[in-house]
Amino acid sequence: MLDNGNQGCGLQAGAAWQELQVCAIAYSATAPGGGLLWPLSAQLQQLGYPVLVLDASQTESAATPGLRDLLAEPAWQATGMGPRPTQASVATLPAALGLRQLGGLEPLLAYARGYAVVIVHAPVEQLTPLLQGHAMRPLLPLDMQPRGMVRSYRQIKHLALHAGLSCIVAAATEAHEPFARRHADTLMASLARCAQRHLRMQPLCTRTDPGSAQDMRRLALLLLAHAVTLTPGLAATPPARFAPAPVFSQPAWSL
């Protein structure tokens, strides 16, 4: 949990948010995404959105209660449970077990009152049943480990086949790492071409420096633009359409 509060959070902490923006960030052991998750959450908080992270990389237990325990209580009591926006700039709950019980995104409206944005951080296999029927783009941290392109493509394919969704592929590289930046560009170029060829679907690809506040804010706004808006009594609202992914010139990667 991030402990630094901010003025926007303080002003809005007591507000009863009528809409809930739900974003998704994929998690895997070789591309855990924590290097993007927390800077993105902090940027959204600085923009004035109280943020709750449901983190499936962490499992609920007696010592660390989380989403499973929240769902065990009546929804009308939910506002008294869990971290509050007034206590931390970004609240986080272990959610590995609770997300399996959730059954969809809509129940979050009752259990996340007081927050404006919920970020679901989970493996794509756990995300797909939750995201089915929603027009959104999950963020997929690029796997830059050996054979990482194969694993990243399988994640893109899983989202496409099981949820009908494209995604945002984000490569986290430092500005002072020119080799890593070129490597990321090559990987994303091949992934985009391969997804277009085999899935008829092209992910949005972007490279970002986790140490750059400007880069993180740009990525946070991109993620928010492709979130799902949940409104009490209404169906989920699709996100605004964003510019298409750039067409890369590198040779396509074939399976």
N, C-alpha and C positions, 0 to 999 in steps of 0.2 A: 504494500500500500504506500502511496506517496503521501507525505505528511505536510507538504507546504500548501497552505490555503491561498486563496487569491480573492481579490475584491469582487469579481464577477460571481464567484461561488457564494460569497457571503451575502450578496444582494439577493441572489435567487434561491438560497437554500430553503427558505420557508415557503416558496411558491408551490402551488399544486399544479404540476405540469399536466396539461390536457392532452398533449401528444407525446408519444414516445418514439424516438428514432432508434432503430435497432441496426447495428452494424455487425459484421462477422469478420474475424481474422483467423485464418487456418493455422493450426498448430501441427508440427511434426517433430520427431526427435532430432532429425538432421537439419531442420530449419525451424527452430522453435518460435521465432517471431517476437520474443520478448524485447529484442533490440528496437523493434518498431512499436510494439503494443504500448509500452509505457510512455515513450515520447508522444505518440499520437493521442493517448488518453489525456496527457498533460496539456497538449495544445487545444484539444476540445474543451477542456476545463477552463483554460485561459480565454477562450472565446465566449465563455459564459454558460456553458452547458454542464450541469452536474452529471458526472459520469459514473456508471456502475459497470464493472468488468465481471463477467461470469467466466471464470477461468477453469476450463476442463483439464488443464495440465496439472491441477491440484485436486486432490480427492478429499471429500468431506470426512471428518472423523469426530470423535467425542471431544478431542482437544482443539480441533479446527472446524467448527460447524460452518455450513455454507448453504448452497441453494437447496439441497435435499431437506435441510432442517427448516428453511424458509417455507418450502412448499408443504411441509407437514402441518403448518399453522393455517387457520382460516385467513383468507385474503384480507379481511377487514382489520386483522391484527398485524399485517405485514409491515405497516409503517413503524412499528415499534421494534422491529428486528433488523439486524444487520448494520453495517457501517452507515453513517449518515453524512450527507454532503457538508454539514456544518463541522464535522470532525476531521475530515480529510479531503484533500483536493481531488483524489480519485479513490473511490471505494472499490474493493474487490472481494469476491466471494469464491471459495473453492466450489467447483460445479461439475466435476466428473460424473457423479452419480445423479445429481439433480437434473441435469440436462436430458438424461435418459427417461426421466419421469415427466418431462415438461409437455411433450406431445405436440408442440407448436409454439409459435411466438406470441400469440394473442394473450395467453395467461400472464405474460409479463406486465401487462397494463395494470393488473390488480396488485402485483407484488413489487413493482418498481416505482410506486408513487414517490414523488420527491426527486426523481432523477429525470433528466431530459434525454440522455443517451445511454443505451445499454450496448456494450460490446461483448459479443459471444466469442470467446477464444477457445477453439476446439478443433480436433482433427476433422478432416472433410467428411469422413464416414459418420461422424456424429452431427455435423452441420446439415448434411443433405436432408434428413427427414424433417428437420426444423424449418428449412428454407423452402421446401416444396410449395409451389403456388404463390411465391412472393417474387416480385420483380426487383432484384437487388444484385449487387456484385460483391461477393466476399473478397477480402484482400488475402492474397496468397504470397507470403514471403518467398522469394526465390531461393531455392536450394542450390548453393554454390559448392557443395561438397562433391567428391568424386561420384560419378553417376547421378549427380543431383538433377540433371536435366530429365533423366528418365523418371525419377520420382516426382518432379514437378509436373511433368506431362500427365502422369497417372492421376495426380490430384485434379488437374484441369479436366481430364476425361471423366473422372468420377462425378464432379460437379455438373458437367454437361449431360451425362447420361442419366443420372439419378435425380437431378433437380432441375435440369433444363437451364442452367445458369452459366454465364460466362463470369470472369473474375478480373480482378486487378492484380497483376503480378508486379511486385515491388522488390527491387534489388537494393539492399542496404549496403552502401559502400562509402568509405570516408573520402573526402575531397583530395586527400594527399596520397591516395592509392590508385595511381593511373592504371596499373596492370589489372587490379580488381575491377575497376570501372569498365575497362575494355572487355574483360572476361564476362562481366554481367551483361553488357550490351550484346555480345555474341550469343550468349545463352538465351536472352529474351527474344532476339531476332529469330532464332531457330524455333523457339517455342511458339511464337506467334504464327510463323509460317506453317508449322506442323499442325497446330490447332485449326488453322484456316483450311488446310488441305484435308484433314481427316475428320474434323468435327463440324466443319462449316461454321466456325465460331472463332472469333479473334479476341483474345484477352486484351485489356488495356495494360500496357507495359510502361513502367516508370522506374527511374533510378533516383535514389534519394540518399542524402547524407544524414544519418541519425543525429549527428552533432550540430546540424544547421537548423536553427529555429524556423527559418524561412522555408526550407525544404519540408520540415515536419508539418508546418501549417498548411502548405500547399497540399500535402498528402492527406492531412486530416479533412480538409474541405472536399477533396476528391472522394474520400471514403463516405463522408456525410452526404454528398450529392447522390451516392448510389446506395444509400440506406433505405430501409423500409420505415414508413411512417405509420404507426399504429394510433388510431384515434378511438376513444370509447364510443361504442355503438355503430362504428363504421368499419368497412373493410379496409384492409391495409392499402395505403396509397403508394403507387409505384414512384420511384425516385425520378428526378428530372433527368432527361437524356443528356449525356455528356458527349464530348467530341470523340470520334472514333479513334481507335488505336492507330499509331503511326505505322506505315508500311515500311518494313526494314528491307535492306538491299542484300543482306547476307544470304548465302545458299540455305535452302530449307533442310531441316534435319529429318531424316526418314526413319520410321520404325522398322 
